[in-house]
Amino acid sequence: MTQSLADMRRDYTRDGLTEEQAPEQPFALFRQWFDDAVKTEQPPVEANAMTLATVDADGRPHCRIVLLKGLDDQGFTFFTNYDSAKGQQLVDNPFAAMTFFWPALERQVRIEGKVEKVTAQESDEYYQVRPLGSRLGAWASPQSRVIADRAELEGLVKATEQRFSDSQPHCPKHWGGYRLLPERIEFWQGRASRLHDRLNYRLQQGNWLRERLAP
């Protein structure tokens, strides 16, 4: 390493987050922050990239980066192969956590809740707007399974291209969306001296309770 980890430090001084700035409902604040991130973050940062954490049947956590592809007043939607490792983990334990980090804004959002599959119609509608290569890839790749090498994957893609050479690929039954139904959403705004602002929303009997957490 060219620099000691202990010496890697950034002080956050851009903004603050007060209760007066925060609406009663967390979705409104998330949409505002997400729009800010889209306008502010520059490539290679993707504003809709998030860490998704799941837990397997043995209680071991797993996390990876995925892309948010839908947001409504029910929750946060992403798409994947249902037969993948994350898909099996969500069968074993249908709860997950998401974290968005927008470094230019010195903000992160943490979301926790139950996960359910979206409808087949929702999955098909999103599948049809994907690039052709991504649609073919959903058929070709046995996601999370061991393969011999890159050549095996490329062979699977070629076979899939031949399969659909005379027709458009339709949405596979093993591929589709999940929606996380939030029970907790925390908004974190970086502040100087690590005295960050943390506003936490907890769902209680259908209503959102807003509270401040110590940094």
C-alpha positions, 0 to 999 in steps of 0.5 A, a space after each residue: 500500500 502506498 498510504 497507511 489506512 490509518 492516514 486515509 481520512 476525509 472530513 465531511 463538511 458539505 451539508 447537514 440534515 435537520 428534522 425541519 428539513 426532513 418530511 414525515 414520510 421517508 419515501 419523499 426524502 429518498 426521492 429528493 436525495 436520489 434526484 440530487 445524486 443523479 444530478 451530482 454524482 459523476 461516472 463511474 459512480 452510478 446513483 442507483 447502485 446499492 449494496 444488497 445484503 442477504 442471509 443464508 440458511 446458516 445465518 451467514 451474511 452475503 453482500 454484493 452491488 446491484 442496481 435499483 430498477 424501481 421505486 414506488 410507495 411499496 418499496 425498492 425493486 431490483 432484478 436477478 436470476 431467481 436460481 442465483 445464490 441471492 435468490 436461494 438466500 431470499 427463499 431461506 430468509 426473505 429479509 434483506 438490507 440495502 445501502 446507497 452511498 453517494 460520496 459527492 454528496 457525503 450521504 448514505 441511505 440504509 434500508 431494511 425490510 422483507 423481500 417479496 417477488 414482484 408480479 410476472 407482469 412487472 418482471 416481463 415489462 422490465 425484461 422487454 426494455 433491457 438491451 438484447 444482450 442482457 435479455 439473452 444473458 438472462 437465458 444463457 448464464 447459470 448465475 452463481 453456478 461453477 463453470 469451467 472457464 470464460 469459453 464455457 460462458 461464451 459458448 452458452 451465449 452463442 447457443 442462446 443467440 442461435 436459439 432465438 435467432 428467429 424470434 425475440 427472447 421472452 422473459 425466463 421463468 427463472 428471472 425477475 424482480 424482487 421488491 424490498 418492503 422497508 421497515 426501516 430507512 436511515 438517512 446519513 449525512 456526513 458532518 465534520 469531526 465524524 459527528 454525522 447526522 442520522 435520521 432514522 424512520 421506523 415503521 410501526 403499525 403502519 405509521 412511520 416514526 422518525 428519530 435521530 440516532 447518535 453518530 
